[in-house]
């Protein structure tokens, strides 16, 4: 990373990455001289477990901090300072609905508070809400729990830069956009049975490859800089929509068979629940259930029921896949 001042270009930061694309070192420079170094050790979930620190302000000290996490990838519950190999002070975070730190706690109470503007620029305050130019505890976590690249390791200095590292690319809360284009490109989509479906894990909605969570940073998350995470409500609405579509298709199918949904609908719904318990033997269950309940229209009615069962099953499977990717689930 380079900055240009007074028509003179100078290197401000150099970063190193491992074979998996994880940033393992960040070096920052002031007036052309090495000013601070950060090194990172990860677990297999791309969470920083230990961060090693060196800076001119703390020359001679071997500093590091160890992090502990909650249920989601960027829900940092707290960290412990380690100075020259000796464990030191421990600090804990309180979060908002996006897992952005709202306050830092010690065993004696609130040590520091944080607020954010609409696109994530952080303001630091004391426990009594007095403004601070920087975190007095070198807290570098900001919007959605992601790391702020302030380039400085000086608790008294105003940060020279406030980009944020979102794993695959950097985000600027000042500009409200990513600094690099989406590495996955434009997201393709298809329309199936009147529903719009995107290809999973591929690309970005629309034509703006630099946009952050579709312009709604107070609602959504993007932990890895690749795509906005879906919400529990979106999963539920998709599931309910597909279930309603299944019922509508059943009515149309029965109409084509010359049967009213009032005549055969309850029996078919009962058979569907029965078949769902049969797993791979669902087809045989349908035949047995159809004969037992006397579905009007015979084979035609059973065919409609089989289609209805498969559509409902597809809706459930889509819901399960969606929930695996949901990060704002009510149960979390």
N, C-alpha and C positions, 0 to 999 in steps of 0.2 A: 504494500500500500504506500502510495506517495502523496505528499501534499505540496502545493505550490504557493509560495508567499514571496511578494516583491520580485516576481519573475524568476524566482529560483526554486527549482524542484529538489525536494529532499525526501529520503525514505523515512517514513514514520512508523512502519511496522513490517515485520517479516513473520510468516507463519509456516509451520511444518506440519505435515500430515502423514498418517500411517497408510498401509495398503488398503484399509477399509474406508478411507476418506475421512477419518476422524482427526480433528485438529489435536496434535499432541504437544505443540509448543507455539507460543506467541511472544515475539520480541518487539518492544517498542523503543523508539529513539526520540531524543530531544536535542535539537541543534546538531544533528548528525552523530550524536554519541548514544551508545546503548544506555537506556534508562531503566528498563524493567524487563523481566523475563517471567513468563508463566509456563508451567509444564502440567500436563493432564494425564491421569491414569483412569481408565474406564472399566466398567463391567460390560457384559455382553448385550445390555440394553441401551448402549450409547449414553449412559449416565456417568458423569464425572464422580468418581469415588474419592480421589485425592487430587488436590491442586497444589503444586509446588510454586513458591513465589520468591523472586529476588528483585531488589530494586536499589538504586543509589541511595534512597532515603533510609533503607534498612540494611545497608551494606554490612557484611560480617555475620548476619543472622541467617540461619537456615530455617525458613518459614514454610509452613504448609498447612492446609486445612482439609479435614475429612468430612464428607457430607453424608447425611442420612436422608432417605426418601420415603414418601408415603405411597399411596396406591397408584398414582399416575407418574408418567415418565419425568415430568418437571416439577413435581410437588416436593420441593426441598423442605424438609421439616426443620433442619438445623445443621450446624457444622461445629467442629471443634478445632481450635487453633493448636498447632504443634510447633514449638519453638526449640530449635537445636535438639530435636528428638524427644522433647518432654511435652506431654499433653498439657494444654493450657485451658483458657476460657472457652465455655460453650455458649452458643447463641441459638435461639429458636425463632422460627418465623410463624406469623399468622398470615393467612392468604385471603384474597377475594375470590369471586366466583371463577376467575380465569387462572387461578393459582399464582397470581402475581403477589409477591410479598407486600403486605400492608403494614406490618410492624415487625420489629425485631425485639425479642424478649431475652432477658437474662433471668437468673434465679431471683433477682431483686425487683423485677417488673419490666416495664417498657423501656427499652434503651433508645429506640429510633423508630420513626414512622416514615411511610412512603405513600406518595400519591402519584397519579399518572394522568396525563391529558388523553384526549380521545385516541391518539395514535401511539401512545406508550412512552412519551417523554417523562422521565421520572423526576419527581421533586423529593428532596430529602429534608426531613424535619427532626427536631429533637423530640423527646417525650412530651414536652410542653408546647409542641407545634411551632417552635422557632425555626426559621429557614436555615439550612446548611448548604454550603457550596458542594459538598461531597459527603459520602458516608464516613463517619468517624470510625467505623469498624471495618472499612474496606469491603462492605457488602456490594457485590457486583451482579446481583440478580435483579431483573426488572420485569417488564411485561411478560405475562404467562410463564414466569419462572426462568426465562432464558437469560444468558449471560450478557452483560453490558461490556462492550469493548471500549473502555474509557481511555486506554493507553497509559493511564497513570496509576501508580501505586503510592499515592500520597494523600492521606486522609484530609489534609488541609487545602489541597489544590482543587481548582475548578477543572473538571475533566476536559481534555482537549478534543475528545471525540466521544460520541455516544451511539455508535453503531451497536447492533446486537447480533450475536452469533446464533443462527438457527440451523446448526448442523450442516446442511447442504449449501447454504448461502447466508449472506448477511442482510439484516433489515435496518433501515434508517427510520426511527420514530419521528425525526424531524421532517422527512419527506413523506412518510406514511407509505413506503413501498420498499420492496427488496432492491438491493444494489446489483444483483445479477439476475438474468432471466431464468425462468423455470426450467431446470434441466430435463424435465419430462415432456416439455412442449405443450401443444394444444391438446386438450382432452377430447377424443372422439366420443360420439354418442349414437345410440340407436333408439328407435321407437318400436316397442313391442306391445301389442294389444292396447294401443292408445296411451301407453306410459313411456316417459322419457327415461332412459337408463344410460348412465355414463359407464365407460369401460373402467373397471375397478383399478385403482392405483395408477392410473395413467393420466398425466398432464393436468392442465389448468382450464377451468371454465373460461370461455370468452377468448378475446384476442390479446388481453393485457398479460404478458408473461412476467411482469414485474409487480403485479398487484398482490396485496396482502389480505388474505381471508375475504376476498370479494368485497373489500371496502367496508367491512363491518368488524373492526378490531375489538369492540366492546362486547361482541356476542360469540365470536368463534375463536378456535385455536388452530395453530399450525406448528406442531412441535419440531418438525424436521425440515421445514422450508420447501415442502413438495406439494402439499395439498391441504385444503381446509378439512378439518375433522368433522364428521357428521355428528348430529346430536341425537339424543334419545327420542326427542319429539319427532324428528325427521324419520327415524326408523319406524316409529309407531304409525305415522301418517302414511308412509309407503305401504306398510303391512295392511292397514285398514283399507286403503284404496284398492289393493289387489284382492282382498277378501270381498269387497263390494263388487269388484269386477267379476269375480268368480260367481257370485250369486246372480248377477245380471246375465252372464253367459249361460248359466243353468236355465234361467227363465226362457231365454231365446231358443236354447236347444230343445227344451220340452215343448215349446210352441211349435217348432218344426215337426215334432213327433205327434202333434195333435193332442198333447196333454197339457193341462193347466198346472201351474206350479202349486196351486192349492191342493191338487189331487196327489201329486207325486213328490212335491218338494219336501215335506216333513220326513217321508220314508227315505228319500235320497240323503238328506242331511244326517239321519240316524245311521244309515249305511256307511256314510263317509266317516263318522266317528268310530264305527265298528271296524272299518277297514284300516283306519290309522293305527290300530293296535296290532294289525296282522303283519306289518312290515313287508317282507318280500312276498307274502302270500295274499296281498291285497286283492289281486284279481279274483282268486278263488273265493275270498271273503265276499266280494261283490256279488258273485253268482249266487252264493248261498244266501246272502242277506236279501238279494232281490227276490229270490223265490220265496223266502220266509215272509217278507213284508208285502208281497204281491204288488210290486211297483207297476202301475198302469202303463201300458205300452210295451211291456215285455223287454226285448233286447234293446229297443231304441231308448227306453227310459234308463236302462242300466248303462248304456253307452254315455248318456248325458251325465249320469252320476259319476262314472269313471273319470270323465273330463273334469267335472267339478272337484272331485277328490284330488286329482293331480294339480289343478290350479291352486287349491288351498295349500297343498303340500309345498308347491313352489313359493307361495307367499311366505310360509313359515320359514323355509330355508333362506329366502332373501332377507327376512327379518333377522335371522340368526347371524348371517354374514354381516349385515349392517351393524348389529350390536357389538360384534367383535371389533369394529372400527370406531364405535361411538365413544366419546370421551366426556360427555356431559350427561351421562346416564343418571337418572334420579336415584339409582341404588348405590351410586358411588359416594 
